[in-house]
């Protein structure tokens, strides 16, 4: 059983993956952690995006 990701849903996943990768690259973590997250996002687009959203590297929020 194969699941095809096409159309609007596919474009939304692509946009989410690009956003996650860009935020991961800009995060203040080690290179190994960044590489692991990027690999997870690229190899498992939907599951990687969900995992990044829940457990990914977070930047400390700066109070103004």
PDB file of N, CA, C and O in Angstrom:
ATOM      1  N   UNK A   1       0.846  -1.167   0.000  1.00  0.00           N
ATOM      2  CA  UNK A   1       0.000   0.000   0.000  1.00  0.00           C
ATOM      3  C   UNK A   1       0.897   1.237   0.000  1.00  0.00           C
ATOM      4  O   UNK A   1       1.732   1.413   0.887  1.00  0.00           O
ATOM      5  N   UNK A   2       0.716   2.066  -0.978  1.00  0.00           N
ATOM      6  CA  UNK A   2       1.490   3.293  -1.099  1.00  0.00           C
ATOM      7  C   UNK A   2       0.578   4.493  -0.920  1.00  0.00           C
ATOM      8  O   UNK A   2      -0.574   4.485  -1.355  1.00  0.00           O
ATOM      9  N   UNK A   3       1.098   5.510  -0.283  1.00  0.00           N
ATOM     10  CA  UNK A   3       0.352   6.746  -0.099  1.00  0.00           C
ATOM     11  C   UNK A   3       1.019   7.804  -0.955  1.00  0.00           C
ATOM     12  O   UNK A   3       2.207   8.080  -0.788  1.00  0.00           O
ATOM     13  N   UNK A   4       0.277   8.393  -1.857  1.00  0.00           N
ATOM     14  CA  UNK A   4       0.819   9.444  -2.703  1.00  0.00           C
ATOM     15  C   UNK A   4       0.480  10.801  -2.107  1.00  0.00           C
ATOM     16  O   UNK A   4      -0.656  11.054  -1.706  1.00  0.00           O
ATOM     17  N   UNK A   5       1.477  11.660  -2.058  1.00  0.00           N
ATOM     18  CA  UNK A   5       1.279  13.016  -1.568  1.00  0.00           C
ATOM     19  C   UNK A   5       1.327  13.924  -2.789  1.00  0.00           C
ATOM     20  O   UNK A   5       2.400  14.214  -3.319  1.00  0.00           O
ATOM     21  N   UNK A   6       0.164  14.366  -3.224  1.00  0.00           N
ATOM     22  CA  UNK A   6       0.095  15.195  -4.419  1.00  0.00           C
ATOM     23  C   UNK A   6      -0.822  16.378  -4.171  1.00  0.00           C
ATOM     24  O   UNK A   6      -1.496  16.465  -3.144  1.00  0.00           O
ATOM     25  N   UNK A   7      -0.829  17.264  -5.113  1.00  0.00           N
ATOM     26  CA  UNK A   7      -1.738  18.399  -5.073  1.00  0.00           C
ATOM     27  C   UNK A   7      -1.425  19.378  -3.967  1.00  0.00           C
ATOM     28  O   UNK A   7      -0.266  19.605  -3.619  1.00  0.00           O
ATOM     29  N   UNK A   8      -2.466  19.947  -3.426  1.00  0.00           N
ATOM     30  CA  UNK A   8      -2.334  20.985  -2.401  1.00  0.00           C
ATOM     31  C   UNK A   8      -1.653  20.448  -1.146  1.00  0.00           C
ATOM     32  O   UNK A   8      -0.829  21.138  -0.545  1.00  0.00           O
ATOM     33  N   UNK A   9      -1.989  19.227  -0.748  1.00  0.00           N
ATOM     34  CA  UNK A   9      -1.375  18.636   0.440  1.00  0.00           C
ATOM     35  C   UNK A   9       0.131  18.491   0.249  1.00  0.00           C
ATOM     36  O   UNK A   9       0.898  18.749   1.177  1.00  0.00           O
ATOM     37  N   UNK A  10       0.558  18.086  -0.928  1.00  0.00           N
ATOM     38  CA  UNK A  10       1.981  17.947  -1.218  1.00  0.00           C
ATOM     39  C   UNK A  10       2.714  19.270  -1.168  1.00  0.00           C
ATOM     40  O   UNK A  10       3.836  19.346  -0.667  1.00  0.00           O
ATOM     41  N   UNK A  11       2.087  20.308  -1.682  1.00  0.00           N
ATOM     42  CA  UNK A  11       2.697  21.646  -1.653  1.00  0.00           C
ATOM     43  C   UNK A  11       2.806  22.151  -0.212  1.00  0.00           C
ATOM     44  O   UNK A  11       3.809  22.767   0.150  1.00  0.00           O
ATOM     45  N   UNK A  12       1.792  21.899   0.608  1.00  0.00           N
ATOM     46  CA  UNK A  12       1.841  22.310   2.007  1.00  0.00           C
ATOM     47  C   UNK A  12       2.941  21.575   2.765  1.00  0.00           C
ATOM     48  O   UNK A  12       3.623  22.175   3.596  1.00  0.00           O
ATOM     49  N   UNK A  13       3.120  20.290   2.493  1.00  0.00           N
ATOM     50  CA  UNK A  13       4.194  19.535   3.123  1.00  0.00           C
ATOM     51  C   UNK A  13       5.548  20.076   2.686  1.00  0.00           C
ATOM     52  O   UNK A  13       6.454  20.216   3.507  1.00  0.00           O
ATOM     53  N   UNK A  14       5.693  20.384   1.393  1.00  0.00           N
ATOM     54  CA  UNK A  14       6.947  20.939   0.888  1.00  0.00           C
ATOM     55  C   UNK A  14       7.278  22.266   1.562  1.00  0.00           C
ATOM     56  O   UNK A  14       8.416  22.486   1.975  1.00  0.00           O
ATOM     57  N   UNK A  15       6.298  23.143   1.673  1.00  0.00           N
ATOM     58  CA  UNK A  15       6.504  24.438   2.326  1.00  0.00           C
ATOM     59  C   UNK A  15       6.869  24.237   3.801  1.00  0.00           C
ATOM     60  O   UNK A  15       7.764  24.908   4.315  1.00  0.00           O
ATOM     61  N   UNK A  16       6.186  23.326   4.473  1.00  0.00           N
ATOM     62  CA  UNK A  16       6.495  23.045   5.870  1.00  0.00           C
ATOM     63  C   UNK A  16       7.895  22.487   6.046  1.00  0.00           C
ATOM     64  O   UNK A  16       8.598  22.863   6.984  1.00  0.00           O
ATOM     65  N   UNK A  17       8.311  21.587   5.148  1.00  0.00           N
ATOM     66  CA  UNK A  17       9.652  21.020   5.223  1.00  0.00           C
ATOM     67  C   UNK A  17      10.721  22.085   4.994  1.00  0.00           C
ATOM     68  O   UNK A  17      11.730  22.106   5.698  1.00  0.00           O
ATOM     69  N   UNK A  18      10.515  22.954   4.036  1.00  0.00           N
ATOM     70  CA  UNK A  18      11.476  24.030   3.782  1.00  0.00           C
ATOM     71  C   UNK A  18      11.575  24.952   4.997  1.00  0.00           C
ATOM     72  O   UNK A  18      12.672  25.355   5.382  1.00  0.00           O
ATOM     73  N   UNK A  19      10.442  25.285   5.595  1.00  0.00           N
ATOM     74  CA  UNK A  19      10.422  26.118   6.794  1.00  0.00           C
ATOM     75  C   UNK A  19      11.179  25.442   7.935  1.00  0.00           C
ATOM     76  O   UNK A  19      11.963  26.089   8.629  1.00  0.00           O
ATOM     77  N   UNK A  20      10.947  24.149   8.129  1.00  0.00           N
ATOM     78  CA  UNK A  20      11.612  23.410   9.203  1.00  0.00           C
ATOM     79  C   UNK A  20      13.117  23.345   8.977  1.00  0.00           C
ATOM     80  O   UNK A  20      13.893  23.504   9.920  1.00  0.00           O
ATOM     81  N   UNK A  21      13.532  23.112   7.740  1.00  0.00           N
ATOM     82  CA  UNK A  21      14.961  23.042   7.436  1.00  0.00           C
ATOM     83  C   UNK A  21      15.629  24.394   7.664  1.00  0.00           C
ATOM     84  O   UNK A  21      16.708  24.458   8.253  1.00  0.00           O
ATOM     85  N   UNK A  22      15.004  25.466   7.207  1.00  0.00           N
ATOM     86  CA  UNK A  22      15.584  26.799   7.409  1.00  0.00           C
ATOM     87  C   UNK A  22      15.701  27.137   8.893  1.00  0.00           C
ATOM     88  O   UNK A  22      16.714  27.693   9.318  1.00  0.00           O
ATOM     89  N   UNK A  23      14.687  26.813   9.682  1.00  0.00           N
ATOM     90  CA  UNK A  23      14.755  27.084  11.122  1.00  0.00           C
ATOM     91  C   UNK A  23      15.794  26.209  11.802  1.00  0.00           C
ATOM     92  O   UNK A  23      16.445  26.643  12.753  1.00  0.00           O
ATOM     93  N   UNK A  24      15.955  24.996  11.332  1.00  0.00           N
ATOM     94  CA  UNK A  24      16.964  24.108  11.896  1.00  0.00           C
ATOM     95  C   UNK A  24      18.361  24.628  11.610  1.00  0.00           C
ATOM     96  O   UNK A  24      19.225  24.589  12.487  1.00  0.00           O
ATOM     97  N   UNK A  25      18.598  25.114  10.399  1.00  0.00           N
ATOM     98  CA  UNK A  25      19.914  25.647  10.036  1.00  0.00           C
ATOM     99  C   UNK A  25      20.243  26.873  10.886  1.00  0.00           C
ATOM    100  O   UNK A  25      21.402  27.080  11.245  1.00  0.00           O
ATOM    101  N   UNK A  26      19.251  27.676  11.208  1.00  0.00           N
ATOM    102  CA  UNK A  26      19.475  28.901  11.972  1.00  0.00           C
ATOM    103  C   UNK A  26      19.534  28.674  13.480  1.00  0.00           C
ATOM    104  O   UNK A  26      19.883  29.589  14.226  1.00  0.00           O
ATOM    105  N   UNK A  27      19.198  27.470  13.939  1.00  0.00           N
ATOM    106  CA  UNK A  27      19.180  27.184  15.375  1.00  0.00           C
ATOM    107  C   UNK A  27      20.593  27.180  15.941  1.00  0.00           C
ATOM    108  O   UNK A  27      21.558  26.899  15.231  1.00  0.00           O
ATOM    109  N   UNK A  28      20.700  27.494  17.215  1.00  0.00           N
ATOM    110  CA  UNK A  28      22.003  27.521  17.889  1.00  0.00           C
ATOM    111  C   UNK A  28      22.265  26.167  18.540  1.00  0.00           C
ATOM    112  O   UNK A  28      22.290  26.052  19.765  1.00  0.00           O
ATOM    113  N   UNK A  29      22.459  25.153  17.720  1.00  0.00           N
ATOM    114  CA  UNK A  29      22.794  23.816  18.198  1.00  0.00           C
ATOM    115  C   UNK A  29      24.037  23.330  17.467  1.00  0.00           C
ATOM    116  O   UNK A  29      24.561  24.018  16.592  1.00  0.00           O
ATOM    117  N   UNK A  30      24.496  22.160  17.825  1.00  0.00           N
ATOM    118  CA  UNK A  30      25.699  21.617  17.195  1.00  0.00           C
ATOM    119  C   UNK A  30      25.394  21.175  15.767  1.00  0.00           C
ATOM    120  O   UNK A  30      24.239  20.971  15.390  1.00  0.00           O
ATOM    121  N   UNK A  31      26.446  21.036  14.996  1.00  0.00           N
ATOM    122  CA  UNK A  31      26.305  20.629  13.601  1.00  0.00           C
ATOM    123  C   UNK A  31      25.702  19.233  13.485  1.00  0.00           C
ATOM    124  O   UNK A  31      24.918  18.971  12.573  1.00  0.00           O
ATOM    125  N   UNK A  32      26.055  18.346  14.392  1.00  0.00           N
ATOM    126  CA  UNK A  32      25.512  16.986  14.367  1.00  0.00           C
ATOM    127  C   UNK A  32      24.006  16.957  14.582  1.00  0.00           C
ATOM    128  O   UNK A  32      23.290  16.210  13.914  1.00  0.00           O
ATOM    129  N   UNK A  33      23.530  17.772  15.515  1.00  0.00           N
ATOM    130  CA  UNK A  33      22.086  17.838  15.778  1.00  0.00           C
ATOM    131  C   UNK A  33      21.360  18.408  14.567  1.00  0.00           C
ATOM    132  O   UNK A  33      20.301  17.913  14.181  1.00  0.00           O
ATOM    133  N   UNK A  34      21.930  19.442  13.974  1.00  0.00           N
ATOM    134  CA  UNK A  34      21.321  20.031  12.775  1.00  0.00           C
ATOM    135  C   UNK A  34      21.259  19.013  11.652  1.00  0.00           C
ATOM    136  O   UNK A  34      20.232  18.880  10.986  1.00  0.00           O
ATOM    137  N   UNK A  35      22.361  18.288  11.436  1.00  0.00           N
ATOM    138  CA  UNK A  35      22.409  17.293  10.356  1.00  0.00           C
ATOM    139  C   UNK A  35      21.385  16.184  10.583  1.00  0.00           C
ATOM    140  O   UNK A  35      20.740  15.734   9.637  1.00  0.00           O
ATOM    141  N   UNK A  36      21.235  15.746  11.820  1.00  0.00           N
ATOM    142  CA  UNK A  36      20.271  14.692  12.126  1.00  0.00           C
ATOM    143  C   UNK A  36      18.841  15.153  11.851  1.00  0.00           C
ATOM    144  O   UNK A  36      18.047  14.405  11.281  1.00  0.00           O
ATOM    145  N   UNK A  37      18.514  16.374  12.250  1.00  0.00           N
ATOM    146  CA  UNK A  37      17.165  16.884  12.013  1.00  0.00           C
ATOM    147  C   UNK A  37      16.895  17.077  10.521  1.00  0.00           C
ATOM    148  O   UNK A  37      15.816  16.739  10.034  1.00  0.00           O
ATOM    149  N   UNK A  38      17.868  17.614   9.805  1.00  0.00           N
ATOM    150  CA  UNK A  38      17.676  17.819   8.367  1.00  0.00           C
ATOM    151  C   UNK A  38      17.504  16.480   7.661  1.00  0.00           C
ATOM    152  O   UNK A  38      16.661  16.354   6.773  1.00  0.00           O
ATOM    153  N   UNK A  39      18.295  15.475   8.046  1.00  0.00           N
ATOM    154  CA  UNK A  39      18.162  14.148   7.451  1.00  0.00           C
ATOM    155  C   UNK A  39      16.783  13.559   7.736  1.00  0.00           C
ATOM    156  O   UNK A  39      16.166  12.966   6.850  1.00  0.00           O
ATOM    157  N   UNK A  40      16.299  13.718   8.963  1.00  0.00           N
ATOM    158  CA  UNK A  40      14.975  13.199   9.312  1.00  0.00           C
ATOM    159  C   UNK A  40      13.885  13.898   8.508  1.00  0.00           C
ATOM    160  O   UNK A  40      12.940  13.252   8.054  1.00  0.00           O
ATOM    161  N   UNK A  41      14.006  15.190   8.332  1.00  0.00           N
ATOM    162  CA  UNK A  41      12.994  15.950   7.585  1.00  0.00           C
ATOM    163  C   UNK A  41      13.011  15.562   6.110  1.00  0.00           C
ATOM    164  O   UNK A  41      11.955  15.449   5.488  1.00  0.00           O
ATOM    165  N   UNK A  42      14.200  15.356   5.546  1.00  0.00           N
ATOM    166  CA  UNK A  42      14.294  15.015   4.128  1.00  0.00           C
ATOM    167  C   UNK A  42      13.884  13.571   3.849  1.00  0.00           C
ATOM    168  O   UNK A  42      13.238  13.296   2.838  1.00  0.00           O
ATOM    169  N   UNK A  43      14.253  12.646   4.736  1.00  0.00           N
ATOM    170  CA  UNK A  43      13.957  11.238   4.496  1.00  0.00           C
ATOM    171  C   UNK A  43      12.515  10.871   4.830  1.00  0.00           C
ATOM    172  O   UNK A  43      11.941   9.980   4.205  1.00  0.00           O
ATOM    173  N   UNK A  44      11.936  11.543   5.799  1.00  0.00           N
ATOM    174  CA  UNK A  44      10.548  11.288   6.210  1.00  0.00           C
ATOM    175  C   UNK A  44       9.794  12.607   6.215  1.00  0.00           C
ATOM    176  O   UNK A  44       9.604  13.198   7.278  1.00  0.00           O
ATOM    177  N   UNK A  45       9.359  13.082   5.056  1.00  0.00           N
ATOM    178  CA  UNK A  45       8.808  14.441   4.979  1.00  0.00           C
ATOM    179  C   UNK A  45       7.658  14.722   5.945  1.00  0.00           C
ATOM    180  O   UNK A  45       7.664  15.759   6.608  1.00  0.00           O
ATOM    181  N   UNK A  46       6.690  13.843   6.040  1.00  0.00           N
ATOM    182  CA  UNK A  46       5.538  14.117   6.910  1.00  0.00           C
ATOM    183  C   UNK A  46       5.899  13.826   8.360  1.00  0.00           C
ATOM    184  O   UNK A  46       5.694  14.672   9.231  1.00  0.00           O
ATOM    185  N   UNK A  47       6.433  12.639   8.627  1.00  0.00           N
ATOM    186  CA  UNK A  47       6.782  12.266  10.001  1.00  0.00           C
ATOM    187  C   UNK A  47       7.914  13.147  10.533  1.00  0.00           C
ATOM    188  O   UNK A  47       7.906  13.521  11.706  1.00  0.00           O
ATOM    189  N   UNK A  48       8.877  13.477   9.690  1.00  0.00           N
ATOM    190  CA  UNK A  48       9.972  14.338  10.107  1.00  0.00           C
ATOM    191  C   UNK A  48       9.498  15.735  10.459  1.00  0.00           C
ATOM    192  O   UNK A  48       9.981  16.342  11.414  1.00  0.00           O
ATOM    193  N   UNK A  49       8.550  16.242   9.681  1.00  0.00           N
ATOM    194  CA  UNK A  49       7.999  17.565   9.963  1.00  0.00           C
ATOM    195  C   UNK A  49       7.236  17.569  11.283  1.00  0.00           C
ATOM    196  O   UNK A  49       7.357  18.507  12.071  1.00  0.00           O
ATOM    197  N   UNK A  50       6.462  16.536  11.522  1.00  0.00           N
ATOM    198  CA  UNK A  50       5.712  16.440  12.778  1.00  0.00           C
ATOM    199  C   UNK A  50       6.668  16.304  13.962  1.00  0.00           C
ATOM    200  O   UNK A  50       6.482  16.956  14.990  1.00  0.00           O
ATOM    201  N   UNK A  51       7.689  15.458  13.819  1.00  0.00           N
ATOM    202  CA  UNK A  51       8.667  15.279  14.894  1.00  0.00           C
ATOM    203  C   UNK A  51       9.420  16.575  15.156  1.00  0.00           C
ATOM    204  O   UNK A  51       9.647  16.939  16.310  1.00  0.00           O
ATOM    205  N   UNK A  52       9.809  17.276  14.088  1.00  0.00           N
ATOM    206  CA  UNK A  52      10.511  18.556  14.273  1.00  0.00           C
ATOM    207  C   UNK A  52       9.626  19.553  15.003  1.00  0.00           C
ATOM    208  O   UNK A  52      10.089  20.268  15.891  1.00  0.00           O
ATOM    209  N   UNK A  53       8.337  19.601  14.625  1.00  0.00           N
ATOM    210  CA  UNK A  53       7.405  20.535  15.259  1.00  0.00           C
ATOM    211  C   UNK A  53       7.273  20.236  16.755  1.00  0.00           C
ATOM    212  O   UNK A  53       7.194  21.158  17.567  1.00  0.00           O
ATOM    213  N   UNK A  54       7.249  18.958  17.117  1.00  0.00           N
ATOM    214  CA  UNK A  54       7.061  18.586  18.511  1.00  0.00           C
ATOM    215  C   UNK A  54       8.355  18.603  19.329  1.00  0.00           C
ATOM    216  O   UNK A  54       8.348  19.019  20.488  1.00  0.00           O
ATOM    217  N   UNK A  55       9.466  18.153  18.730  1.00  0.00           N
ATOM    218  CA  UNK A  55      10.684  17.934  19.506  1.00  0.00           C
ATOM    219  C   UNK A  55      11.913  18.676  18.984  1.00  0.00           C
ATOM    220  O   UNK A  55      12.989  18.555  19.569  1.00  0.00           O
ATOM    221  N   UNK A  56      11.782  19.423  17.923  1.00  0.00           N
ATOM    222  CA  UNK A  56      12.931  20.047  17.270  1.00  0.00           C
ATOM    223  C   UNK A  56      13.618  21.106  18.104  1.00  0.00           C
ATOM    224  O   UNK A  56      13.109  21.512  19.149  1.00  0.00           O
ATOM    225  N   UNK A  57      14.788  21.558  17.639  1.00  0.00           N
ATOM    226  CA  UNK A  57      15.542  22.571  18.392  1.00  0.00           C
ATOM    227  C   UNK A  57      14.755  23.874  18.494  1.00  0.00           C
ATOM    228  O   UNK A  57      14.212  24.370  17.507  1.00  0.00           O
ATOM    229  N   UNK A  58      14.705  24.406  19.685  1.00  0.00           N
ATOM    230  CA  UNK A  58      13.962  25.637  19.946  1.00  0.00           C
ATOM    231  C   UNK A  58      14.921  26.743  20.324  1.00  0.00           C
ATOM    232  O   UNK A  58      15.907  26.513  21.024  1.00  0.00           O
ATOM    233  N   UNK A  59      14.635  27.926  19.866  1.00  0.00           N
ATOM    234  CA  UNK A  59      15.397  29.119  20.246  1.00  0.00           C
ATOM    235  C   UNK A  59      14.746  29.703  21.510  1.00  0.00           C
ATOM    236  O   UNK A  59      13.520  29.741  21.615  1.00  0.00           O
ATOM    237  N   UNK A  60      15.554  30.151  22.451  1.00  0.00           N
ATOM    238  CA  UNK A  60      14.960  30.804  23.629  1.00  0.00           C
ATOM    239  C   UNK A  60      14.254  32.100  23.226  1.00  0.00           C
ATOM    240  O   UNK A  60      14.778  32.884  22.434  1.00  0.00           O
ATOM    241  N   UNK A  61      13.084  32.307  23.770  1.00  0.00           N
ATOM    242  CA  UNK A  61      12.330  33.514  23.439  1.00  0.00           C
ATOM    243  C   UNK A  61      12.900  34.691  24.226  1.00  0.00           C
ATOM    244  O   UNK A  61      13.115  34.609  25.436  1.00  0.00           O
ATOM    245  N   UNK A  62      13.139  35.783  23.507  1.00  0.00           N
ATOM    246  CA  UNK A  62      13.715  36.982  24.109  1.00  0.00           C
ATOM    247  C   UNK A  62      12.580  37.916  24.499  1.00  0.00           C
ATOM    248  O   UNK A  62      11.750  38.289  23.671  1.00  0.00           O
ATOM    249  N   UNK A  63      12.559  38.287  25.767  1.00  0.00           N
ATOM    250  CA  UNK A  63      11.543  39.216  26.247  1.00  0.00           C
ATOM    251  C   UNK A  63      11.988  40.636  25.893  1.00  0.00           C
ATOM    252  O   UNK A  63      13.156  40.984  26.064  1.00  0.00           O
ATOM    253  N   UNK A  64      11.062  41.447  25.405  1.00  0.00           N
ATOM    254  CA  UNK A  64      11.402  42.829  25.008  1.00  0.00           C
ATOM    255  C   UNK A  64      11.284  43.780  26.168  1.00  0.00           C
ATOM    256  O   UNK A  64      11.532  44.976  26.014  1.00  0.00           O
TER     257      UNK A  64
END
